[in-house]
């Protein structure tokens, strides 16, 4: 059976050095990972790993793109995110998803609520302005919301 894709998920910087992705970058693996899945949201943007992955054509998939089940309200209540959402008449979740997409991240928010799933998919009829993107980008704190 052919391999259609290979991805990697990194829990910590020490694991990054041992990952399939690191092995590929060091020339020790011949199959390039298609996806690098890391916790990514406005507070923890993972710019370094994203840039390194992009050099080899690997795409960043945001894990916990809305902050995770326990912490999504932290991001939803952020005044910058709330104001951007309100200016477009959308929810904070939709503004966050749109930010991820415009940033170039693969964003697959998880939900079992049919209303949230429909809302999360409805992000194609608006675009964040450059100053809104910059405002959300400026929220980077290096703070993870998930501890595993």
Backbone bond lengths (Angstrom), bond angles and torsions (degrees), N, CA, C in turn:
res aa  C-N    CA-C-N  psi(-1)  N-CA   C-N-CA  omega(-1)  CA-C   N-CA-C  phi
1 X - - - 1.445 - - 1.527 108.28 -
2 X 1.337 118.31 132.83 1.464 120.55 -179.75 1.530 111.24 -74.12
3 X 1.301 115.44 148.39 1.461 120.80 174.53 1.515 107.20 -85.90
4 X 1.327 116.23 123.51 1.458 121.11 -177.90 1.515 112.80 -88.94
5 X 1.301 116.54 -26.57 1.456 119.27 -179.42 1.504 110.13 -169.47
6 X 1.292 115.97 159.96 1.441 121.88 179.39 1.515 106.82 -141.45
7 X 1.300 115.68 131.25 1.451 119.83 178.48 1.503 109.74 -129.07
8 X 1.302 115.65 172.51 1.455 120.37 178.45 1.517 108.73 -142.69
9 X 1.308 114.15 152.66 1.443 121.67 179.66 1.517 106.88 -128.51
10 X 1.293 117.86 129.62 1.453 121.64 -175.79 1.529 109.41 -116.06
11 X 1.336 115.75 124.55 1.449 120.78 -179.98 1.517 112.78 -86.22
12 X 1.319 116.84 -33.04 1.461 119.79 -177.24 1.518 109.46 -150.84
13 X 1.325 115.82 167.38 1.459 118.77 -178.83 1.520 111.69 -64.18
14 X 1.341 118.18 -31.74 1.462 119.02 178.06 1.525 110.61 -67.85
15 X 1.320 117.45 -34.92 1.458 120.06 177.32 1.524 111.27 -72.03
16 X 1.314 117.38 -26.11 1.462 120.07 178.68 1.521 110.15 -59.73
17 X 1.320 116.35 -36.60 1.455 120.47 -179.51 1.522 112.26 -68.71
18 X 1.351 117.48 -21.35 1.456 121.88 -177.56 1.524 112.38 -105.09
19 X 1.298 118.89 1.91 1.455 121.87 -172.22 1.523 113.13 -77.76
20 X 1.319 114.86 164.91 1.463 121.74 174.03 1.523 109.01 -58.47
21 X 1.323 116.55 -39.62 1.459 120.92 -179.80 1.532 110.11 -61.32
22 X 1.344 116.74 -45.94 1.466 120.15 179.12 1.523 110.66 -63.48
23 X 1.321 116.50 -37.82 1.468 120.17 178.40 1.522 110.65 -63.81
24 X 1.323 116.47 -41.13 1.464 119.73 177.65 1.523 110.47 -63.50
25 X 1.324 116.29 -46.12 1.464 120.41 -178.30 1.529 111.17 -63.00
26 X 1.326 117.52 -30.91 1.457 121.42 -179.98 1.530 112.46 -86.42
27 X 1.332 116.57 1.12 1.456 120.59 178.94 1.515 113.77 80.69
28 X 1.330 117.99 13.93 1.460 121.52 -178.60 1.528 113.10 -96.04
29 X 1.314 117.70 -4.22 1.462 122.00 177.62 1.516 107.86 -134.20
30 X 1.306 116.47 145.76 1.464 119.49 -175.90 1.527 113.20 -99.30
31 X 1.314 117.39 -13.57 1.461 120.14 -179.44 1.523 108.37 -101.27
32 X 1.312 115.33 118.78 1.463 120.79 179.99 1.527 109.81 -77.07
33 X 1.325 118.34 128.67 1.465 119.63 173.88 1.529 110.36 -61.58
34 X 1.314 116.08 136.77 1.459 120.73 178.56 1.518 110.95 -79.91
35 X 1.341 116.16 -29.65 1.454 121.31 -172.45 1.522 109.99 -136.87
36 X 1.313 116.18 138.68 1.457 123.34 169.28 1.517 105.67 -111.76
37 X 1.334 116.84 112.96 1.462 120.87 -176.45 1.521 108.61 -100.91
38 X 1.313 116.32 112.36 1.462 122.84 179.95 1.519 109.65 -133.50
39 X 1.333 115.25 151.85 1.455 119.54 170.96 1.522 107.43 -57.41
40 X 1.296 116.34 124.64 1.463 120.93 -178.55 1.526 109.45 -148.07
41 X 1.308 116.12 128.53 1.463 123.79 175.95 1.529 106.23 -163.56
42 X 1.316 119.11 176.02 1.467 119.50 -175.15 1.535 115.22 -56.46
43 X 1.328 118.36 -29.35 1.458 119.81 179.57 1.526 112.51 -82.35
44 X 1.328 117.62 -18.73 1.473 122.81 -174.99 1.524 107.20 -143.11
45 X 1.329 116.49 84.51 1.463 121.10 -166.40 1.525 114.87 -89.63
46 X 1.305 119.15 -14.03 1.463 121.86 175.59 1.531 112.65 54.40
47 X 1.309 116.30 44.43 1.472 120.75 -177.63 1.527 112.65 -62.03
48 X 1.333 117.50 -40.79 1.456 120.95 -179.05 1.523 112.68 -62.39
49 X 1.341 118.20 -56.57 1.464 119.35 177.89 1.525 112.83 -60.23
50 X 1.324 116.71 -35.46 1.467 119.65 179.43 1.535 110.31 -64.15
51 X 1.325 116.59 -45.49 1.470 120.29 -179.77 1.527 111.05 -64.45
52 X 1.324 116.95 -41.79 1.462 120.48 179.38 1.525 110.40 -64.44
53 X 1.318 116.87 -41.77 1.468 120.44 179.04 1.522 110.81 -64.60
54 X 1.313 116.32 -40.80 1.468 120.45 -178.26 1.529 111.55 -61.87
55 X 1.325 117.37 -32.43 1.468 120.66 179.22 1.523 112.38 -58.60
56 X 1.335 116.03 -30.16 1.464 119.26 -179.85 1.523 112.22 -103.55
57 X 1.339 116.88 6.69 1.459 120.14 178.59 1.518 113.92 84.53
58 X 1.330 116.97 11.55 1.460 121.66 176.80 1.527 108.58 -86.66
59 X 1.318 116.47 138.37 1.463 122.58 -175.73 1.522 109.90 -99.29
60 X 1.330 116.80 141.78 1.458 121.49 175.39 1.518 109.47 -84.81
61 X 1.328 115.80 125.99 1.465 121.36 171.00 1.518 106.98 -105.50
62 X 1.309 115.97 125.44 1.455 120.93 -178.17 1.522 110.50 -78.22
63 X 1.314 114.94 117.96 1.450 121.07 173.55 1.514 105.98 -94.31
64 X 1.313 117.93 133.86 1.460 123.27 -171.81 1.525 110.58 61.04
65 X 1.328 119.10 50.09 1.464 120.80 -175.50 1.524 113.74 -64.00
66 X 1.332 116.28 -21.32 1.465 119.94 178.77 1.530 111.24 -108.36
67 X 1.314 116.40 9.39 1.459 120.63 178.40 1.511 114.57 102.06
68 X 1.309 118.77 -4.82 1.461 121.32 179.99 1.511 111.95 89.32
69 X 1.308 114.79 159.89 1.466 121.61 -175.84 1.527 112.84 -56.27
70 X 1.324 116.62 -39.22 1.462 120.01 -177.17 1.530 112.99 -81.53
71 X 1.334 117.50 -23.81 1.465 120.06 -171.27 1.524 115.01 -122.39
72 X 1.320 118.53 9.58 1.467 118.62 -178.49 1.528 110.99 -61.28
73 X 1.318 116.76 -31.45 1.468 118.65 -178.08 1.528 111.87 -69.16
74 X 1.340 117.03 -22.09 1.462 120.20 175.07 1.524 109.12 -61.33
75 X 1.333 116.16 -47.84 1.468 119.69 179.14 1.523 111.21 -72.91
76 X 1.326 117.56 -40.68 1.470 120.34 -178.56 1.526 111.59 -61.06
77 X 1.339 117.12 -31.28 1.467 121.23 -178.13 1.529 113.00 -87.86
78 X 1.318 117.40 -7.38 1.461 120.09 179.45 1.525 108.92 -60.72
79 X 1.324 117.16 131.80 1.472 120.77 -174.29 1.527 112.27 -63.01
80 X 1.330 118.07 -36.96 1.472 120.02 179.34 1.519 110.17 -64.98
81 X 1.321 116.47 -48.46 1.465 121.00 -178.83 1.522 110.35 -64.46
82 X 1.331 117.41 -42.76 1.467 121.12 179.23 1.523 111.87 -61.98
83 X 1.341 116.44 -41.67 1.461 120.03 -179.84 1.530 111.78 -67.46
84 X 1.333 116.81 -40.97 1.463 120.11 177.53 1.525 109.41 -62.70
85 X 1.313 116.77 -45.03 1.471 120.72 179.51 1.529 110.54 -60.33
86 X 1.321 116.74 -47.85 1.468 120.91 -178.56 1.520 111.43 -61.20
87 X 1.328 117.27 -36.56 1.464 119.44 -178.23 1.534 112.18 -66.30
88 X 1.327 116.51 -20.22 1.470 120.77 178.83 1.527 112.24 -107.33
89 X 1.329 116.90 -0.77 1.459 120.57 -178.91 1.523 112.74 67.27
90 X 1.343 116.05 33.98 1.466 120.89 179.83 1.521 109.31 -124.87
91 X 1.302 116.55 171.77 1.463 121.11 178.57 1.525 109.96 -79.38
92 X 1.338 117.28 160.02 1.464 119.40 174.22 1.534 111.89 -57.02
93 X 1.325 117.56 -36.31 1.468 120.23 178.21 1.527 110.25 -60.73
94 X 1.319 117.32 -44.80 1.464 120.58 179.46 1.528 111.29 -64.53
95 X 1.323 117.77 -39.77 1.470 120.60 178.13 1.523 110.11 -64.23
96 X 1.333 117.68 -40.43 1.465 121.11 178.31 1.523 111.45 -65.21
97 X 1.315 117.02 -43.65 1.465 120.73 179.20 1.527 109.34 -61.67
98 X 1.315 115.94 -43.76 1.463 119.90 179.61 1.537 110.79 -63.32
99 X 1.333 117.42 -39.95 1.464 120.92 176.43 1.528 110.24 -59.08
100 X 1.335 116.55 -47.16 1.466 120.45 178.70 1.527 110.38 -57.28
101 X 1.312 116.88 -48.45 1.464 120.60 -176.82 1.522 111.25 -63.00
102 X 1.325 117.13 -43.98 1.467 119.94 -179.92 1.530 111.97 -70.74
103 X 1.327 116.81 -21.81 1.459 121.56 176.62 1.529 110.59 -80.08
104 X 1.327 116.34 -16.57 1.465 120.74 179.82 1.513 113.93 97.65
105 X 1.310 117.02 10.53 1.460 121.05 177.86 1.526 110.49 -85.71
106 X 1.327 116.54 144.23 1.456 120.49 166.89 1.520 104.95 -76.04
107 X 1.309 116.72 129.42 1.461 121.19 -175.07 1.522 109.08 -129.33
108 X 1.330 116.34 113.87 1.460 121.15 179.57 1.529 107.58 -125.31
109 X 1.327 117.23 86.92 1.464 118.80 -179.61 1.526 110.00 -69.81
110 X 1.297 115.72 145.03 1.460 120.06 179.88 1.514 111.32 -101.39
111 X 1.319 115.56 140.04 1.456 120.81 175.57 1.516 108.45 -163.44
112 X 1.317 115.49 148.28 1.460 120.23 171.99 1.526 110.08 -107.19
113 X 1.322 116.90 0.34 1.462 122.61 -179.74 1.530 108.91 -88.89
114 X 1.329 118.38 115.76 1.471 120.50 -178.16 1.528 113.79 -56.20
115 X 1.321 117.65 -35.85 1.471 120.17 178.87 1.529 111.11 -66.11
116 X 1.339 117.02 -41.25 1.460 120.43 178.42 1.525 110.89 -67.37
117 X 1.320 116.98 -38.93 1.463 120.94 179.58 1.528 109.72 -61.63
118 X 1.336 117.01 -45.55 1.468 120.44 178.22 1.523 111.04 -63.13
119 X 1.328 116.58 -44.69 1.461 120.68 179.73 1.527 110.98 -62.20
120 X 1.330 116.46 -44.50 1.466 120.56 -178.35 1.523 112.44 -62.79
121 X 1.318 116.93 -28.16 1.473 120.75 179.88 1.525 112.49 -82.09
122 X 1.313 117.31 -13.30 1.459 122.05 -175.17 1.537 110.24 -95.92
123 X 1.332 115.41 70.02 1.467 120.40 -177.54 1.529 112.34 -128.18
124 X 1.315 116.32 16.43 1.468 119.47 -172.85 1.525 113.72 -102.18
125 X 1.326 117.56 -1.50 1.464 119.28 -177.51 1.530 112.89 -105.10
126 X 1.320 116.91 14.63 1.465 120.56 174.68 1.516 108.54 -149.51
127 X 1.317 115.94 161.60 1.454 121.99 178.71 1.519 108.14 -138.83
128 X 1.324 116.69 141.38 1.457 120.40 177.60 1.519 109.20 -79.76
129 X 1.313 115.90 137.30 1.467 121.69 177.84 1.525 109.56 -72.17
130 X 1.314 116.26 161.46 1.471 121.62 -178.53 1.528 111.55 -55.94
131 X 1.337 117.29 -42.23 1.467 118.88 -179.07 1.527 111.49 -68.65
132 X 1.333 117.79 -31.04 1.464 120.66 176.28 1.533 110.31 -69.68
133 X 1.323 116.27 -41.23 1.466 120.65 176.92 1.531 109.71 -60.91
134 X 1.328 116.77 -43.82 1.464 121.15 179.77 1.526 111.40 -63.70
135 X 1.332 116.50 -38.90 1.471 120.37 179.19 1.526 110.82 -63.84
136 X 1.323 116.50 -42.14 1.466 119.61 178.55 1.524 109.95 -71.43
137 X 1.319 117.58 -40.45 1.473 120.69 176.52 1.530 111.40 -56.31
138 X 1.319 116.24 -35.63 1.470 121.29 -177.22 1.532 112.77 -71.19
139 X 1.321 117.89 -6.47 1.463 121.14 179.26 1.532 112.55 -78.12
140 X 1.326 117.76 -6.32 1.473 122.01 -179.80 1.525 110.73 -52.44
141 X 1.324 116.03 123.67 1.465 121.26 177.18 1.527 111.52 -126.65
142 X 1.333 116.86 -9.90 1.454 119.74 -173.52 1.519 111.62 77.40
143 X 1.313 116.26 11.94 1.470 121.82 -176.31 1.523 110.82 -92.43
144 X 1.313 114.93 118.03 1.462 120.25 174.11 1.521 108.69 -79.03
145 X 1.291 116.20 148.36 1.455 120.94 175.06 1.523 111.31 -104.89
146 X 1.313 116.94 -14.30 1.454 121.93 179.68 1.514 109.38 -112.35
147 X 1.296 115.91 135.55 1.468 120.48 174.48 1.498 107.26 -125.20
148 X 1.309 114.82 119.21 1.467 120.47 -174.41 1.494 109.31 -127.67
